[in-house]
Amino acid sequence: MGHRKVHGPKRGSLAYAPRGRAASVVGRIRYWPKADGKPSLLAFFGIKAGMTHVLAIDNRKGSLTFGKEVVIPATVIEIPPVVVCGVRAYVESLNGLQSYSEAWMENPPKELGRLITLPEKYSADASLKKVEEALQRVAEIRVIVATQPRLARIGKKTPEIVEVKVGGGSIKDCFDYAKSLLGKEVRFQEVFKEGQTVDVVAVTKGKGIQGPVKRWGVRRLLHKSRKTVRGIGTLGAWHPHYVMYSVPRAGQMGFMQRTELNKQILKIGERGVEVTPKGGFIRYGVVGGGYVLLRGSVPGPSRRMVTLRRAARDTSLGAEPPKFEYISLGSKHVE
């Protein structure tokens, strides 16, 4: 056999190798962007309902369709309010950030008992005082929030407990802001606004164990190939004497954490029926509470929790959302 006469670029991207399952169904934020202005939470959480499309007037300057009516794909995410259950302070150490102290609310929600053991008696004032006395050493203030999936009517009662960083202002301002939120509900409108861009962190739809053709996009072998057709032609050279990581192999596909940047918030609403198609979203149902409409698609299937973080590379520059002409409420259901 001689050298191949046809150019054959490598199939599949090694950008996400190794392709392994996510540790949790909840997307973990590994980077918190810097924030200016008044203190505020840098992330919020919602539940993906499904997708629709809107007709709007394109307001992006420089676009070829500027001022014209365009079709924009959009994702509907239900956003029940979250409860701030605790305040946690971090200090710098030789190994990075280290938890210094935390304070929890005195009467946590009953649903939280499904996840952790709730204390019978707890004094939040003493813990808050301990943090306040050491604010000179504190490097970061984060709040511990609990989601309320019961309000989304998806059949789930157990909440998720997640940390959210408080950004903006000095450490003292962040602590005072977090202290004022302790034990209260926070709504999406208090964190983000229409026209702003957010980063979406979510776990993709799982597809189980798949072969190299579907998982990496390699080419099928000839039908007269020995032993297999939907496989690879070779595992590599004789040396090195092991199979290199870059060789496409069968394995887990999907259910992996992904972060997508700069999703514009098209609309924030209180009545989910405004964007729910006839018969409800497939495998989700009717969006009963508040919702947010994001431009484009979002990783993961319906009914999966997604994390909306303040944009790390914000490109909105104070842009306004486009004016809607029509929101599709069509349905694929056959009545």
C-alpha positions in Angstrom: 0.0 0.0 0.0 1.3 3.4 -0.9 0.7 6.8 0.5 -2.9 7.9 0.3 -3.7 10.1 -2.7 -6.6 11.9 -1.1 -6.5 14.6 1.6 -8.2 13.3 4.7 -8.4 15.8 7.6 -8.9 14.5 11.1 -12.5 13.8 12.0 -13.8 15.1 15.3 -12.5 17.8 17.6 -10.1 17.2 20.4 -11.1 20.5 22.1 -13.3 18.7 24.7 -11.2 15.5 25.1 -11.5 13.4 27.1 -15.2 13.1 26.5 -16.6 12.0 29.9 -19.9 12.3 31.7 -20.6 15.4 33.8 -20.2 15.0 37.6 -23.7 16.5 38.2 -26.8 17.3 36.3 -26.4 20.9 37.4 -23.8 23.0 35.5 -20.9 24.1 37.6 -19.5 27.6 37.2 -15.7 27.5 37.0 -15.2 31.2 36.4 -16.8 34.3 37.8 -16.5 37.5 35.8 -15.6 40.8 37.4 -18.5 43.2 38.0 -18.8 46.9 38.4 -21.4 49.1 39.9 -23.7 48.2 42.7 -23.5 44.7 44.3 -25.6 42.0 42.7 -25.7 38.3 42.1 -23.7 37.1 39.1 -25.9 34.1 38.2 -29.4 32.8 38.3 -31.1 29.4 37.6 -33.9 28.3 35.4 -35.5 25.2 33.8 -35.5 24.7 30.1 -39.0 24.4 28.7 -38.4 24.3 24.9 -37.9 26.4 21.8 -40.0 28.7 19.7 -39.3 31.5 17.2 -40.2 35.1 17.0 -40.6 37.7 14.2 -38.8 40.8 15.2 -37.2 43.9 13.6 -33.4 43.4 13.5 -31.8 46.3 15.5 -28.1 45.1 15.1 -26.2 47.9 13.4 -24.0 46.7 10.6 -26.2 43.7 10.0 -27.3 43.0 6.4 -30.9 42.7 7.7 -30.8 45.9 9.8 -34.3 47.4 10.1 -35.9 44.4 8.4 -38.2 41.7 9.8 -36.3 38.6 10.6 -37.0 35.2 12.2 -35.1 34.6 15.5 -35.0 31.2 17.1 -35.5 31.5 20.9 -35.4 29.3 23.9 -38.0 29.5 26.7 -36.6 29.1 30.2 -38.9 29.1 33.3 -37.4 31.0 36.1 -38.9 30.4 39.5 -37.5 32.7 42.3 -34.7 31.3 44.4 -34.3 31.5 48.1 -31.0 32.8 49.7 -30.3 30.3 52.4 -26.9 31.3 53.5 -23.9 33.7 53.2 -20.4 32.3 52.8 -17.1 34.2 53.1 -13.8 33.1 51.4 -10.2 34.0 52.2 -7.1 33.7 50.2 -4.7 30.8 51.0 -1.7 29.2 49.5 -4.0 26.8 47.8 -6.4 29.4 46.5 -9.7 30.4 48.0 -10.7 28.7 51.2 -14.0 28.9 53.1 -13.7 31.0 56.2 -17.2 31.0 57.7 -20.8 30.9 56.7 -24.2 32.0 58.1 -27.5 30.3 57.4 -31.1 31.5 57.6 -32.9 30.6 60.8 -36.0 29.2 59.2 -35.0 27.4 56.0 -37.7 26.2 53.6 -39.3 22.8 54.4 -38.3 21.4 51.0 -34.6 21.8 51.9 -35.0 19.0 54.4 -35.2 16.6 51.4 -31.6 17.4 50.6 -29.9 18.1 53.9 -30.6 17.7 57.7 -32.0 21.0 59.0 -30.9 22.1 62.4 -33.5 22.5 65.1 -32.1 25.8 66.4 -29.7 28.1 64.7 -28.5 31.7 65.4 -27.6 33.6 62.2 -26.6 36.8 64.1 -23.5 35.2 65.7 -22.2 33.7 62.4 -22.8 37.0 60.6 -20.9 38.9 63.3 -18.0 36.5 63.0 -17.8 37.2 59.2 -18.2 41.0 59.7 -15.3 41.1 62.2 -12.9 39.5 59.7 -13.9 41.4 56.5 -10.4 42.7 56.1 -9.2 39.2 55.4 -12.2 38.2 53.2 -11.6 38.0 49.5 -15.0 36.9 48.2 -18.6 36.9 49.4 -21.0 34.3 48.0 -24.5 33.4 48.8 -26.0 29.9 49.0 -29.2 29.7 47.1 -31.9 27.0 46.9 -34.0 26.6 43.8 -37.8 26.0 44.0 -38.6 23.4 41.4 -42.1 22.9 42.9 -43.1 26.3 41.5 -42.3 25.1 38.0 -44.8 22.2 38.1 -42.5 19.7 36.6 -43.0 17.0 39.3 -39.8 17.7 41.1 -39.7 18.7 44.8 -36.1 18.4 45.9 -34.3 21.7 45.4 -30.7 22.3 44.2 -28.3 24.1 46.5 -25.8 26.2 44.6 -23.3 29.0 45.4 -23.5 32.3 43.6 -20.8 35.0 43.9 -21.8 38.6 44.8 -20.0 41.0 42.6 -19.7 44.8 42.4 -18.5 47.3 45.0 -16.2 46.6 47.9 -16.2 43.5 50.1 -18.1 45.5 52.7 -20.8 46.4 50.2 -21.1 42.8 49.0 -21.4 41.6 52.5 -24.1 44.1 53.4 -26.0 43.2 50.2 -25.8 39.5 50.9 -26.8 40.1 54.5 -29.9 41.9 53.3 -30.9 39.0 51.0 -30.5 36.3 53.7 -33.8 34.4 54.0 -35.5 36.2 51.2 -36.6 35.3 47.7 -34.7 36.8 44.7 -36.4 37.1 41.3 -34.7 37.0 37.9 -35.6 40.7 37.2 -33.4 41.7 40.2 -30.3 40.1 38.6 -30.7 40.6 34.8 -32.6 42.9 32.5 -33.8 42.7 28.9 -31.2 43.2 26.2 -28.4 42.0 28.4 -26.3 39.0 27.3 -25.7 36.0 29.6 -23.6 32.9 29.5 -25.5 29.6 29.7 -23.9 26.7 31.6 -25.7 23.4 31.2 -25.3 19.6 30.8 -26.1 18.4 27.3 -28.5 15.6 26.4 -27.1 12.2 27.1 -26.8 9.7 24.3 -25.1 6.8 26.1 -22.3 4.7 24.6 -21.8 5.3 20.9 -19.3 4.1 18.3 -16.6 6.2 16.6 -18.7 6.9 13.5 -21.4 8.8 15.5 -19.2 10.0 18.3 -16.3 11.4 16.2 -17.7 11.5 12.7 -15.2 9.2 11.2 -15.9 7.7 7.7 -17.4 4.3 7.4 -15.2 1.6 5.9 -15.9 -0.3 2.6 -18.7 -2.8 2.8 -16.1 -5.6 2.1 -14.0 -4.5 5.1 -12.8 -7.2 7.4 -14.7 -7.6 10.7 -16.2 -4.2 10.9 -17.6 -1.3 8.8 -18.5 1.2 11.5 -15.1 1.3 13.0 -11.7 2.9 12.4 -9.1 1.5 10.0 -6.2 1.5 12.4 -5.4 2.1 16.1 -2.2 3.9 15.2 1.5 3.1 14.5 3.6 0.5 16.1 5.4 3.1 18.2 4.4 4.5 20.6 3.3 1.0 21.8 0.0 2.3 23.2 -3.2 3.7 21.7 -2.9 7.5 21.7 -5.7 9.6 23.1 -6.3 11.3 19.7 -7.5 8.0 18.1 -11.3 8.0 17.8 -12.8 5.4 20.1 -16.2 4.3 21.2 -17.5 5.7 24.5 -19.8 8.0 26.3 -21.6 10.6 24.1 -23.5 13.5 25.5 -24.3 14.4 29.1 -21.3 16.7 29.2 -21.1 20.2 30.7 -20.9 22.9 28.2 -20.8 26.7 28.4 -22.2 28.9 25.6 -21.3 32.6 25.6 -23.4 35.7 24.9 -27.0 34.7 24.7 -29.1 37.8 24.5 -32.2 38.1 26.7 -35.0 38.9 24.3 -37.8 39.2 26.8 -38.6 38.7 30.5 -42.2 37.9 31.4 -44.4 36.9 34.3 -47.1 34.9 32.5 -45.7 31.8 30.9 -48.9 31.3 28.9 -47.7 34.1 26.6 -45.0 31.9 25.1 -46.5 28.4 25.7 -47.6 26.7 22.5 -51.0 25.1 22.1 -51.0 21.8 24.1 -47.8 22.8 25.9 -44.2 22.2 25.2 -43.3 18.6 24.3 -42.1 16.7 27.4 -42.6 19.8 29.5 -46.1 21.1 29.5 -47.3 24.6 30.3 -45.0 27.3 31.6 -47.1 28.6 34.5 -44.8 31.2 36.1 -42.2 33.7 35.1 -40.0 33.0 32.0 -37.1 34.4 30.1 -36.7 34.3 26.3 -33.1 33.8 25.1 -31.9 34.2 21.6 -30.7 30.9 20.1 -30.5 27.5 21.5 -29.4 26.2 24.9 -27.6 22.9 25.8 -29.6 20.1 27.3 -33.0 18.6 27.0 -36.3 20.0 28.3 -36.9 19.9 32.1 -33.1 20.3 32.7 -31.8 23.0 35.0 -29.6 25.6 33.3 -27.4 28.2 34.9 -27.5 31.8 33.5 -24.3 33.7 34.4 -23.3 37.3 33.8 -21.4 37.4 30.5 -17.7 36.9 30.8 -17.1 38.6 27.4 -20.1 40.9 27.2 -20.8 42.1 23.7 -24.2 43.7 24.3 -22.8 47.2 25.0 -26.1 48.3 26.4 -28.1 47.1 23.4 -31.9 47.1 23.5 -33.8 43.9 22.6 -35.5 43.8 19.2 -39.1 44.8 18.9 -41.4 41.8 18.5 -43.9 41.4 15.7 -45.0 37.9 16.5 -44.2 35.0 18.9 -44.9 31.5 17.5 -47.4 29.5 19.5 -47.7 26.7 17.0 -47.5 23.0 18.1 -46.3 19.8 16.6 -49.0 17.9 18.5 -51.8 16.4 16.4 -55.1 17.1 18.1 
